[in-house]
Amino acid sequence: MSPHAPVLLAEVLEALEPGPGDVVIDATFGAGGYTRAILEAGATVIALDRDPTVQPFADAVARDYPERFRLVRTPFSGLAEAFAESGEARLDGVVFDIGVSSMQLDQAERGFSFMRDGPLDMRMSGEGESAADIVNTWEHGPLAHIFKLYGDERQSGRVATAILRRRSERPFERTLDLAEVVEKALGGRRGAPIHPATRVFQALRIAVNDELGELRAGLEAAEATLSPGGRLAVVTFHSLEDRIVKGFLTERSGAAPGGSRHAPVAVETREPSFTLKFKGAREAGEAEREANPRARSAKLRAAVRTTAAPWGRIAA
């Protein structure tokens, strides 16, 4: 099976309803799985990706669909600008596939995985502060904070202490070097179902790429840019991202809880900017979960843009 198989593809297409004349933004182009399916349905696709290594995949798609496809190298936060520069009159759909891609994990030189030795990098764009910069320069408090907040690492302080102790001898440069230090700090595997370094590597990746900030910015941009009736589909793989998407759609569809009769919540009444396509989240079926392990944690949430004004900033 291809390692680049798009997750929940049928469900995403059902949510987006792409067709001839539609314009859709694939905000996470990757290897182009969603993009190709949307193009096959007859729509035009504006693809976004900050990862420069996706260019060969984009070139292949452009050869097949030269009139209806373009790639813009930008993160989620540049979605509105990318659409404005496209010259298109309306935006009918936006899809996000949140998190690190299989091909990024498979490339040892990118430094995303502790399963393969490589430079401790993790930058999706190849620019800015790397994971090595963070573990070699940040103080104990900020390191422990991101390990706890982004990785849910219960022994975040112990890991941060071990990192500072080791880097006083020599800086971290390689993925397996950091993984070994984390494993020793946490007392080894001890039969754990996941590697002890999993949470720390996840936290570093999220911090390096500001993934949660970019997700919020992307959702805000989609709300501001989608035309009335435009569809939004978001696939997440981790509770941190899903919590943000769920909160955003719950609030802006008017489905937010109103508190109890003993402690009512005072909220500003605003016209919903979205209506939900379906309640809750959709997950992959058994066949897809068996065929594609990445699908096991995937959740799809979707909504339709109303005529109301956008709400703007999402609370962090």
N, C-alpha and C positions, 0 to 999 in steps of 0.2 A: 504493500500500500504506500502511496506517496506520503512523505512526512509533512507535506504542505496542505493536506486535505482541510478545506474550510469546515468549521464546526457549525452544526445546526443550519446548514445551508438551505434546506427545504423550508424550515421554519422562518428563516430570515427573509427569503423571497416571498413567502406568504405575508409577512408583516409589511414589507416594502411595496409590494404590488407593482413592480416596475413594468413599463410597457413603452411602446413607440411614442416618441415625443417627450417622455419624461427625462428629467435631469436628476441624477443621483450622485451624492458624494460618498465615496468609499473612503472613510477617514483613516483606515488602517490597511493600506494596499497589500503589503507583505508580498506574497507570491502571486497575488491576483485572483485568488479563488472566488471571492464574492464578486469582484469586478467582472470577471468573464461571464459568470452566470447572469449578472444584471445586463451586460451587453447583449448576451444571447436572447434576452427578453425584449430587446429593441430599444432600450434606454441609452442615453448618453451618460458617461461616467467621468466625473472629476475625481481622480484618486489622489489621496494625500499620504505621504510617508516621510518621516525625517531620516530614515535609514538609507544612506547612499548605496548600500549593497543590493537594494531591490531593483536597481536600474535595468539589469538584464531581463528581469521578468516584465518590467514595464515596456521595454523595447519590443519584446515578443508580442505583447498585447497590442501595442501600437501598430505593428505590422498587419495584424488581423483586423483591427478596427481603427483605421487611420482617421476617420472623420468623427468618431464618437467617443474618443478617449484621449485624456491628457493626464499626466502625472505632475503634481506640484510637490516639491520637496519642502515640507513644513510640518510642524507638530500640530496637534489638535487646536492649539490656541490661534493658529493662523487660518482656521476654517473660513471665517467670514471674509477675510481679505482674499483668500483663494477664489471664493465664489464671485466676489465683486470683480476681480480681475478677469474672470472667465468670459464676461460679457453676456452670460445667460440671463434670461428675463425672470425665471422662476426656479425654485428648488423644490423638487417633489419627494426627495428622500435623502436620509443620512443614515449610514450604518457605521457602528464602531465595533471593533473586536479588540477588547482590552487585554493588555499584558504582553509578555514576551512571546515571540513566535518560536515555533519548532526549529526553524532554520537558524535563528539567532542562537538558540541553545546548542545546536549542532556544530556551530563554528567555534572551535576552541580559541581562535585568535581574538574573539570578541570578549571573552572573559566572563560570560554570563553563568557558566556552569562549573561546579566543583567536580563534576564527573569526568572532565577533561582538563588537562593542565594547559594553561594559557595565561597571557598577561591579564592582570587584575584590572579590567577596563570597565565593561558593562555600559558604555555610552551608546545609545541607539543612534545618535546623530554623528558620533565620532568627534564631537566638540564639547568643550566645557570640562568640568571637574570629573575625574574618573573615580572608580571605586578605590583604587590605590591611593589617590589623593586624600580621600575621606579617611581611610583607616590609618594613614600615616601622619595626618595633621590635626584631625578633630580631637577635642578634649574628651575626657571620660564621660561627662554628663551628656553632651549631644550624641555621642555614639550609643550609649545605653538607651537614650530616648528613642532613637530611630529603630533600634533592635526590638524594643518593646512595642512601639506604636505601629511600625510597618511589618514587623515579623512575628509579633505576639510571642517573643522569646521571654519566657518567665525568668531566666537567669541572665538577663541582659547586662546587669552590672558586672557579673563574673566574666562574661565574654569581653566586655570593654576593658576590664582590668588586665586580662590576659593579652589583649592586643597591645595595650600601652607598654606592658612589660617587655613583650617581644620586640616591638618596634624600637625600643631604646637600644637594642643590640644591633639591629639592621632593619631597614624598611621592608615592607611587604611589596612584592612585585608579581607573584604568581598566584593563581587561583588555588592550587592544591596546597600551597604553603599556608594560606589563610585557613583553608578548610581543616588542615591538620591542627592548627592552633586552637580553633574553635572546638574541634572534637575533643582535644585533651582538656580544654577548660570545662567542658560539660561532662567529662567522665566517660567518654567513649560512647559507643552505640548502645550497649546494654540491651540488645534485642529490640531497639526502637524501630517502628515501621518506616521511619524516614531518617535520612542522614542528619546527624546533629547540626550540620552547618546549613541546612535547608532554610531555616528562618532568617538567619543572618544574611545569607546571600540574597534572599528575597527583599529584605529591608534595604540592603545597599543598592540593589537595582532600582527600587522605587525611589530612593533618595537621589541617586545619580540622575535619573531621568525626570524627576518631579512628576511622577506618573499620576498621582492623585490630583495635583494642581492642574495638570494638563487635561485630565478627565473633566474636572469642573469647568475649565475654560471651554472645552469642546462642547459640553452640554449647553452652556450659556450661548455659545456661538450658533449652535444648531437651532436653539429656540429663537434667536434673533434673525436667523437667515431663512429658515424653512417657510415656504409659502403656506397660506391656509389650505388645509387638506394634506399637507406634506407629512410623510411618515418618518418616524424615528425608530431605529432598531439598535439595541445595544446588547452585545454578548460579553459577559464577564466570566472570570474564572476564579475569583477570590472574593471572600466576604467583604474585604475593604472596599473594593470597587463596586460590588453589588449594592452595598449599603448606600453609597453615594447616589447611584442610579435610582435605586428604589425610593430614597428620600426625595430626590428631584422630581420624579414622576408622580409620586404620591401627593406632594405639596402642590404641584402645578396643574394637577388634574382636579384639584379640589377634594381629594380623598383623604386629606390629613385628618387624624383624629381630633376631636374637639374637646378632649378632657372629660372629667367626670362631673356629676352635678355638684359634688363637694368642692372641686377645684377646677372650675371651667378655665379653658385657655382663651386668653384675649388675643385674637388675631385680626389683622387687617383683612377686610373682605376684598378679595380681588377676583377678577374674572379669570377662570382657568385658561391657561395657554395651551394645554394639551387635554385630549381625552384618551383614556387607556384603550389599546387595541384588545387587551384581555387582562383579566385580573391576575396578579402575581407574576411568576416567572415560568417560562417553559424550559424544559430540560430535554436532553437527548434521549432517544429511545434506546432500548436494550441493545439492538443490533449495532447502532452507531457507537455506543459506549464500548462494546466488545471490539469493534473494528478500530476505533480511535481512542486510545486512553485519555487524550487531552479533553475529550468530550464529557468525561465523567463528572467534572466539576463545573461544566458550562451552564450558564443561565441566560436566557433571552428575555428582555423586557422591551415593550414596544408601545408607541403612542402616536396619535395624530394631532398635528398642529391645528389649533383653532384660529379664529380671527382676532383674538384678544392681543393686547400689547404684551411684549415679552416682560418677564419679571426682573430680569437682570441677574445680578450677582448671586451666587450660591454661597451660603454660609459655610465656612470651613469647619 
